[in-house]
Amino acid sequence: MTLPCVYCDGIGENLTDIYCAGKPGEWRSLRCQDCDGTGIISQTQHAAYIEGRRRRNLRVKAGLTQPQMATRLGVAIAEYSQMENGRRSWPEGSEAAFAALADATICHFSA
């Protein structure tokens, strides 16, 4: 089963501002690297993206930045960003770190 690419909204390309010598240039459309320009991704790719969004939400609710979470997991910041975007697999044992974040952000009310 295939789904519309979440990175390009199924269009197959992304607009980007081309910079030359540090100055804004013109907007150009580039082929989406995630769907290879087809506009569709696999169910596995989609699930990885959704999992990354879930973990991002947990991190943000806990008030942590990407660099802080990358340090906790022992990965490079660029790798961590790719994980949140569903482009790289999560390291083994990372689920426990996110479960701890979820537990820490639960509010307890006394009656």
PyMOL CGO cylinders between C-alpha atoms (Angstrom):
from pymol import cmd
from pymol.cgo import CYLINDER

trace = [
    CYLINDER, 0.00, 0.00, 0.00, 1.25, 3.48, -0.86, 0.3, 1, 1, 1, 1, 1, 1,
    CYLINDER, 1.25, 3.48, -0.86, 0.31, 6.84, 0.59, 0.3, 1, 1, 1, 1, 1, 1,
    CYLINDER, 0.31, 6.84, 0.59, 0.83, 10.46, -0.49, 0.3, 1, 1, 1, 1, 1, 1,
    CYLINDER, 0.83, 10.46, -0.49, 4.30, 11.65, 0.44, 0.3, 1, 1, 1, 1, 1, 1,
    CYLINDER, 4.30, 11.65, 0.44, 4.17, 13.58, 3.72, 0.3, 1, 1, 1, 1, 1, 1,
    CYLINDER, 4.17, 13.58, 3.72, 7.30, 15.54, 2.85, 0.3, 1, 1, 1, 1, 1, 1,
    CYLINDER, 7.30, 15.54, 2.85, 6.04, 17.07, -0.42, 0.3, 1, 1, 1, 1, 1, 1,
    CYLINDER, 6.04, 17.07, -0.42, 2.27, 16.62, 0.11, 0.3, 1, 1, 1, 1, 1, 1,
    CYLINDER, 2.27, 16.62, 0.11, 2.14, 14.18, -2.79, 0.3, 1, 1, 1, 1, 1, 1,
    CYLINDER, 2.14, 14.18, -2.79, 3.38, 16.72, -5.32, 0.3, 1, 1, 1, 1, 1, 1,
    CYLINDER, 3.38, 16.72, -5.32, 6.74, 15.06, -5.92, 0.3, 1, 1, 1, 1, 1, 1,
    CYLINDER, 6.74, 15.06, -5.92, 8.73, 18.25, -5.56, 0.3, 1, 1, 1, 1, 1, 1,
    CYLINDER, 8.73, 18.25, -5.56, 9.60, 20.91, -3.00, 0.3, 1, 1, 1, 1, 1, 1,
    CYLINDER, 9.60, 20.91, -3.00, 10.17, 24.62, -3.43, 0.3, 1, 1, 1, 1, 1, 1,
    CYLINDER, 10.17, 24.62, -3.43, 13.47, 25.92, -2.16, 0.3, 1, 1, 1, 1, 1, 1,
    CYLINDER, 13.47, 25.92, -2.16, 15.14, 29.30, -2.13, 0.3, 1, 1, 1, 1, 1, 1,
    CYLINDER, 15.14, 29.30, -2.13, 18.45, 29.09, -3.97, 0.3, 1, 1, 1, 1, 1, 1,
    CYLINDER, 18.45, 29.09, -3.97, 21.23, 31.07, -2.31, 0.3, 1, 1, 1, 1, 1, 1,
    CYLINDER, 21.23, 31.07, -2.31, 24.26, 32.34, -4.11, 0.3, 1, 1, 1, 1, 1, 1,
    CYLINDER, 24.26, 32.34, -4.11, 27.12, 33.90, -2.11, 0.3, 1, 1, 1, 1, 1, 1,
    CYLINDER, 27.12, 33.90, -2.11, 24.89, 34.11, 0.96, 0.3, 1, 1, 1, 1, 1, 1,
    CYLINDER, 24.89, 34.11, 0.96, 22.19, 36.19, -0.73, 0.3, 1, 1, 1, 1, 1, 1,
    CYLINDER, 22.19, 36.19, -0.73, 18.62, 35.07, -1.32, 0.3, 1, 1, 1, 1, 1, 1,
    CYLINDER, 18.62, 35.07, -1.32, 18.10, 34.05, -4.88, 0.3, 1, 1, 1, 1, 1, 1,
    CYLINDER, 18.10, 34.05, -4.88, 15.17, 32.66, -6.74, 0.3, 1, 1, 1, 1, 1, 1,
    CYLINDER, 15.17, 32.66, -6.74, 12.70, 29.98, -5.77, 0.3, 1, 1, 1, 1, 1, 1,
    CYLINDER, 12.70, 29.98, -5.77, 13.20, 26.69, -7.55, 0.3, 1, 1, 1, 1, 1, 1,
    CYLINDER, 13.20, 26.69, -7.55, 11.33, 23.45, -7.47, 0.3, 1, 1, 1, 1, 1, 1,
    CYLINDER, 11.33, 23.45, -7.47, 13.45, 20.41, -6.68, 0.3, 1, 1, 1, 1, 1, 1,
    CYLINDER, 13.45, 20.41, -6.68, 12.45, 16.76, -6.89, 0.3, 1, 1, 1, 1, 1, 1,
    CYLINDER, 12.45, 16.76, -6.89, 11.46, 15.42, -3.46, 0.3, 1, 1, 1, 1, 1, 1,
    CYLINDER, 11.46, 15.42, -3.46, 14.23, 13.15, -2.22, 0.3, 1, 1, 1, 1, 1, 1,
    CYLINDER, 14.23, 13.15, -2.22, 11.92, 11.19, 0.06, 0.3, 1, 1, 1, 1, 1, 1,
    CYLINDER, 11.92, 11.19, 0.06, 9.54, 9.94, -2.62, 0.3, 1, 1, 1, 1, 1, 1,
    CYLINDER, 9.54, 9.94, -2.62, 12.03, 10.32, -5.49, 0.3, 1, 1, 1, 1, 1, 1,
    CYLINDER, 12.03, 10.32, -5.49, 9.59, 12.61, -7.26, 0.3, 1, 1, 1, 1, 1, 1,
    CYLINDER, 9.59, 12.61, -7.26, 6.74, 10.10, -7.40, 0.3, 1, 1, 1, 1, 1, 1,
    CYLINDER, 6.74, 10.10, -7.40, 4.59, 11.83, -4.78, 0.3, 1, 1, 1, 1, 1, 1,
    CYLINDER, 4.59, 11.83, -4.78, 3.97, 8.55, -2.95, 0.3, 1, 1, 1, 1, 1, 1,
    CYLINDER, 3.97, 8.55, -2.95, 5.66, 6.75, -0.06, 0.3, 1, 1, 1, 1, 1, 1,
    CYLINDER, 5.66, 6.75, -0.06, 5.31, 3.29, 1.40, 0.3, 1, 1, 1, 1, 1, 1,
    CYLINDER, 5.31, 3.29, 1.40, 3.27, 2.48, 4.47, 0.3, 1, 1, 1, 1, 1, 1,
    CYLINDER, 3.27, 2.48, 4.47, 6.56, 1.83, 6.28, 0.3, 1, 1, 1, 1, 1, 1,
    CYLINDER, 6.56, 1.83, 6.28, 7.87, 5.30, 5.44, 0.3, 1, 1, 1, 1, 1, 1,
    CYLINDER, 7.87, 5.30, 5.44, 4.59, 6.85, 6.55, 0.3, 1, 1, 1, 1, 1, 1,
    CYLINDER, 4.59, 6.85, 6.55, 4.65, 4.93, 9.85, 0.3, 1, 1, 1, 1, 1, 1,
    CYLINDER, 4.65, 4.93, 9.85, 8.23, 6.12, 10.49, 0.3, 1, 1, 1, 1, 1, 1,
    CYLINDER, 8.23, 6.12, 10.49, 7.14, 9.72, 9.90, 0.3, 1, 1, 1, 1, 1, 1,
    CYLINDER, 7.14, 9.72, 9.90, 4.16, 9.38, 12.27, 0.3, 1, 1, 1, 1, 1, 1,
    CYLINDER, 4.16, 9.38, 12.27, 6.38, 7.81, 14.95, 0.3, 1, 1, 1, 1, 1, 1,
    CYLINDER, 6.38, 7.81, 14.95, 8.83, 10.68, 14.59, 0.3, 1, 1, 1, 1, 1, 1,
    CYLINDER, 8.83, 10.68, 14.59, 6.01, 13.22, 15.04, 0.3, 1, 1, 1, 1, 1, 1,
    CYLINDER, 6.01, 13.22, 15.04, 4.81, 11.35, 18.15, 0.3, 1, 1, 1, 1, 1, 1,
    CYLINDER, 4.81, 11.35, 18.15, 8.27, 11.42, 19.68, 0.3, 1, 1, 1, 1, 1, 1,
    CYLINDER, 8.27, 11.42, 19.68, 8.74, 15.07, 18.71, 0.3, 1, 1, 1, 1, 1, 1,
    CYLINDER, 8.74, 15.07, 18.71, 5.55, 15.97, 20.54, 0.3, 1, 1, 1, 1, 1, 1,
    CYLINDER, 5.55, 15.97, 20.54, 6.78, 14.15, 23.67, 0.3, 1, 1, 1, 1, 1, 1,
    CYLINDER, 6.78, 14.15, 23.67, 10.11, 15.99, 23.51, 0.3, 1, 1, 1, 1, 1, 1,
    CYLINDER, 10.11, 15.99, 23.51, 8.45, 19.38, 23.06, 0.3, 1, 1, 1, 1, 1, 1,
    CYLINDER, 8.45, 19.38, 23.06, 5.99, 18.75, 25.91, 0.3, 1, 1, 1, 1, 1, 1,
    CYLINDER, 5.99, 18.75, 25.91, 8.95, 17.90, 28.14, 0.3, 1, 1, 1, 1, 1, 1,
    CYLINDER, 8.95, 17.90, 28.14, 10.56, 21.23, 27.20, 0.3, 1, 1, 1, 1, 1, 1,
    CYLINDER, 10.56, 21.23, 27.20, 13.63, 19.67, 25.59, 0.3, 1, 1, 1, 1, 1, 1,
    CYLINDER, 13.63, 19.67, 25.59, 15.43, 20.83, 22.45, 0.3, 1, 1, 1, 1, 1, 1,
    CYLINDER, 15.43, 20.83, 22.45, 16.62, 18.50, 19.71, 0.3, 1, 1, 1, 1, 1, 1,
    CYLINDER, 16.62, 18.50, 19.71, 20.26, 18.86, 20.85, 0.3, 1, 1, 1, 1, 1, 1,
    CYLINDER, 20.26, 18.86, 20.85, 19.30, 17.98, 24.43, 0.3, 1, 1, 1, 1, 1, 1,
    CYLINDER, 19.30, 17.98, 24.43, 17.38, 14.88, 23.33, 0.3, 1, 1, 1, 1, 1, 1,
    CYLINDER, 17.38, 14.88, 23.33, 20.16, 13.85, 20.96, 0.3, 1, 1, 1, 1, 1, 1,
    CYLINDER, 20.16, 13.85, 20.96, 22.60, 14.00, 23.87, 0.3, 1, 1, 1, 1, 1, 1,
    CYLINDER, 22.60, 14.00, 23.87, 20.29, 11.86, 26.01, 0.3, 1, 1, 1, 1, 1, 1,
    CYLINDER, 20.29, 11.86, 26.01, 20.14, 9.24, 23.27, 0.3, 1, 1, 1, 1, 1, 1,
    CYLINDER, 20.14, 9.24, 23.27, 23.86, 9.47, 22.47, 0.3, 1, 1, 1, 1, 1, 1,
    CYLINDER, 23.86, 9.47, 22.47, 23.40, 10.40, 18.82, 0.3, 1, 1, 1, 1, 1, 1,
    CYLINDER, 23.40, 10.40, 18.82, 24.48, 13.35, 16.69, 0.3, 1, 1, 1, 1, 1, 1,
    CYLINDER, 24.48, 13.35, 16.69, 22.03, 16.24, 16.38, 0.3, 1, 1, 1, 1, 1, 1,
    CYLINDER, 22.03, 16.24, 16.38, 21.71, 15.77, 12.60, 0.3, 1, 1, 1, 1, 1, 1,
    CYLINDER, 21.71, 15.77, 12.60, 20.91, 12.08, 13.11, 0.3, 1, 1, 1, 1, 1, 1,
    CYLINDER, 20.91, 12.08, 13.11, 18.32, 12.94, 15.72, 0.3, 1, 1, 1, 1, 1, 1,
    CYLINDER, 18.32, 12.94, 15.72, 16.62, 15.38, 13.35, 0.3, 1, 1, 1, 1, 1, 1,
    CYLINDER, 16.62, 15.38, 13.35, 16.46, 12.67, 10.69, 0.3, 1, 1, 1, 1, 1, 1,
    CYLINDER, 16.46, 12.67, 10.69, 14.86, 10.31, 13.23, 0.3, 1, 1, 1, 1, 1, 1,
    CYLINDER, 14.86, 10.31, 13.23, 12.15, 12.81, 14.11, 0.3, 1, 1, 1, 1, 1, 1,
    CYLINDER, 12.15, 12.81, 14.11, 11.46, 13.25, 10.40, 0.3, 1, 1, 1, 1, 1, 1,
    CYLINDER, 11.46, 13.25, 10.40, 11.16, 9.52, 9.82, 0.3, 1, 1, 1, 1, 1, 1,
    CYLINDER, 11.16, 9.52, 9.82, 14.26, 9.33, 7.66, 0.3, 1, 1, 1, 1, 1, 1,
    CYLINDER, 14.26, 9.33, 7.66, 16.42, 7.27, 10.04, 0.3, 1, 1, 1, 1, 1, 1,
    CYLINDER, 16.42, 7.27, 10.04, 15.72, 4.42, 12.45, 0.3, 1, 1, 1, 1, 1, 1,
    CYLINDER, 15.72, 4.42, 12.45, 15.61, 5.04, 16.19, 0.3, 1, 1, 1, 1, 1, 1,
    CYLINDER, 15.61, 5.04, 16.19, 18.45, 3.56, 18.25, 0.3, 1, 1, 1, 1, 1, 1,
    CYLINDER, 18.45, 3.56, 18.25, 17.73, 0.51, 20.34, 0.3, 1, 1, 1, 1, 1, 1,
    CYLINDER, 17.73, 0.51, 20.34, 16.47, 1.45, 23.78, 0.3, 1, 1, 1, 1, 1, 1,
    CYLINDER, 16.47, 1.45, 23.78, 15.28, 4.91, 22.77, 0.3, 1, 1, 1, 1, 1, 1,
    CYLINDER, 15.28, 4.91, 22.77, 11.65, 4.03, 23.49, 0.3, 1, 1, 1, 1, 1, 1,
    CYLINDER, 11.65, 4.03, 23.49, 12.47, 3.86, 27.21, 0.3, 1, 1, 1, 1, 1, 1,
    CYLINDER, 12.47, 3.86, 27.21, 13.83, 7.43, 27.11, 0.3, 1, 1, 1, 1, 1, 1,
    CYLINDER, 13.83, 7.43, 27.11, 10.61, 8.66, 25.52, 0.3, 1, 1, 1, 1, 1, 1,
    CYLINDER, 10.61, 8.66, 25.52, 8.45, 6.66, 27.93, 0.3, 1, 1, 1, 1, 1, 1,
    CYLINDER, 8.45, 6.66, 27.93, 10.25, 8.45, 30.77, 0.3, 1, 1, 1, 1, 1, 1,
    CYLINDER, 10.25, 8.45, 30.77, 9.45, 11.79, 29.12, 0.3, 1, 1, 1, 1, 1, 1,
    CYLINDER, 9.45, 11.79, 29.12, 5.80, 10.84, 28.83, 0.3, 1, 1, 1, 1, 1, 1,
    CYLINDER, 5.80, 10.84, 28.83, 5.67, 9.83, 32.50, 0.3, 1, 1, 1, 1, 1, 1,
    CYLINDER, 5.67, 9.83, 32.50, 7.34, 13.09, 33.53, 0.3, 1, 1, 1, 1, 1, 1,
    CYLINDER, 7.34, 13.09, 33.53, 4.83, 15.26, 31.66, 0.3, 1, 1, 1, 1, 1, 1,
    CYLINDER, 4.83, 15.26, 31.66, 1.68, 13.64, 33.09, 0.3, 1, 1, 1, 1, 1, 1,
    CYLINDER, 1.68, 13.64, 33.09, -0.12, 16.02, 35.43, 0.3, 1, 1, 1, 1, 1, 1,
    CYLINDER, -0.12, 16.02, 35.43, -1.45, 14.60, 38.69, 0.3, 1, 1, 1, 1, 1, 1,
    CYLINDER, -1.45, 14.60, 38.69, -4.39, 16.36, 40.33, 0.3, 1, 1, 1, 1, 1, 1,
    CYLINDER, -4.39, 16.36, 40.33, -5.38, 15.86, 43.93, 0.3, 1, 1, 1, 1, 1, 1,
    CYLINDER, -5.38, 15.86, 43.93, -9.02, 15.99, 44.91, 0.3, 1, 1, 1, 1, 1, 1,
]
cmd.load_cgo(trace, "trace")
